[in-house]
Amino acid sequence: MKKPSSAALRKRRHQLLRALPPIEQIVRGSLIETYKRCGRPSCHCVDGPGHGPKRYLSTIARTGERPRLGYVPNGTYPQVAEFLANYRKLQEMLNEICAINAELLRRRESLD
């Protein structure tokens, strides 16, 4: 398999930079979805999965701190899910940019 040229690596890095998600639309964490039973014997939740879904965002504010849970209303769920996806996408893109830069350095070429 042929290795990409340095020009191709720089072009790919430039494409990644242009495609980065908006920084203000990123959140790190994970969504937790729960269903709860109310305890009333005549309620439909007795035989079903329960009331819900209720969603919570688990985030770590700072390194070393315990995770925090915040309730996510159903109306904001799509936006929160998108922001979480943007974070994962950003991580993947940064990893690829770092790999490109490391390869250029390995080749003893300019990073510009």
C-alpha positions as CSV (number, residue, x, y, z in Angstrom):
1,M,0.0,0.0,0.0
2,K,1.4,3.4,-1.1
3,K,1.9,6.0,1.6
4,P,0.3,9.4,0.9
5,S,2.5,12.2,-0.2
6,S,3.3,15.1,2.2
7,A,1.1,17.4,0.0
8,A,-1.8,14.9,0.3
9,L,-1.3,14.9,4.1
10,R,-1.4,18.7,4.3
11,K,-4.5,18.8,2.1
12,R,-6.2,16.2,4.3
13,R,-5.3,18.2,7.4
14,H,-6.7,21.4,5.9
15,Q,-9.9,19.6,5.0
16,L,-10.2,18.4,8.6
17,L,-9.7,21.9,10.0
18,R,-12.4,23.3,7.7
19,A,-14.8,20.6,8.8
20,L,-14.4,20.9,12.6
21,P,-17.7,21.3,14.4
22,P,-18.4,24.7,16.0
23,I,-16.6,24.9,19.3
24,E,-19.5,26.5,21.1
25,Q,-21.7,23.5,20.1
26,I,-19.7,20.8,22.1
27,V,-20.4,19.1,25.4
28,R,-18.4,16.2,26.9
29,G,-20.3,13.6,28.7
30,S,-22.8,10.8,28.2
31,L,-26.5,10.5,28.2
32,I,-28.2,8.1,30.6
33,E,-31.8,7.0,29.8
34,T,-34.0,5.6,32.5
35,Y,-37.6,4.5,33.0
36,K,-39.2,4.7,36.4
37,R,-42.1,2.9,38.0
38,C,-44.4,5.0,40.1
39,G,-45.5,2.2,42.4
40,R,-49.3,2.5,41.9
41,P,-50.7,-1.0,41.3
42,S,-53.2,0.2,38.7
43,C,-50.7,2.1,36.6
44,H,-49.6,1.0,33.1
45,C,-46.0,1.0,34.2
46,V,-46.5,-2.2,36.3
47,D,-46.5,-4.3,33.2
48,G,-44.4,-2.1,30.9
49,P,-41.0,-0.5,30.9
50,G,-42.1,2.3,33.2
51,H,-42.5,6.0,32.8
52,G,-40.1,7.7,30.6
53,P,-37.7,7.9,29.0
54,K,-36.1,10.3,31.5
55,R,-32.7,11.4,30.3
56,Y,-29.7,12.7,32.3
57,L,-26.4,14.1,31.1
58,S,-23.4,12.8,33.0
59,T,-20.5,15.3,32.9
60,I,-17.2,15.6,34.6
61,A,-16.7,19.3,35.4
62,R,-12.9,19.1,36.1
63,T,-10.3,16.4,36.2
64,G,-10.5,14.4,39.4
65,E,-14.1,15.5,40.3
66,R,-17.0,13.2,40.5
67,P,-19.4,13.0,37.6
68,R,-22.5,15.2,37.8
69,L,-25.9,14.4,36.5
70,G,-28.2,17.0,35.0
71,Y,-31.8,16.4,33.9
72,V,-32.3,16.8,30.1
73,P,-35.9,17.7,29.2
74,N,-37.3,15.9,26.1
75,G,-37.4,19.2,24.2
76,T,-33.6,19.8,24.5
77,Y,-32.6,16.1,24.0
78,P,-31.9,16.4,20.3
79,Q,-29.6,19.4,20.8
80,V,-27.8,17.7,23.7
81,A,-27.3,14.5,21.6
82,E,-25.9,16.7,18.7
83,F,-23.5,18.5,21.0
84,L,-22.3,15.1,22.3
85,A,-21.8,13.8,18.8
86,N,-19.9,17.0,17.9
87,Y,-17.5,16.3,20.8
88,R,-16.9,12.7,19.6
89,K,-16.4,14.0,16.0
90,L,-13.9,16.7,17.3
91,Q,-11.9,14.0,19.2
92,E,-11.6,11.8,16.1
93,M,-10.6,14.7,13.9
94,L,-8.0,16.0,16.3
95,N,-6.5,12.5,16.6
96,E,-6.2,12.4,12.8
97,I,-4.7,15.8,12.6
98,C,-2.2,14.8,15.3
99,A,-1.3,11.6,13.3
100,I,-0.8,13.7,10.2
101,N,1.5,16.1,12.1
102,A,3.5,13.3,13.6
103,E,4.0,11.7,10.2
104,L,5.2,15.0,8.7
105,L,7.6,15.4,11.6
106,R,8.8,11.8,11.1
107,R,9.5,12.7,7.5
108,R,11.5,15.7,8.8
109,E,9.2,18.1,6.8
110,S,7.7,21.4,7.6
111,L,4.4,21.4,9.4
112,D,3.3,24.5,7.4
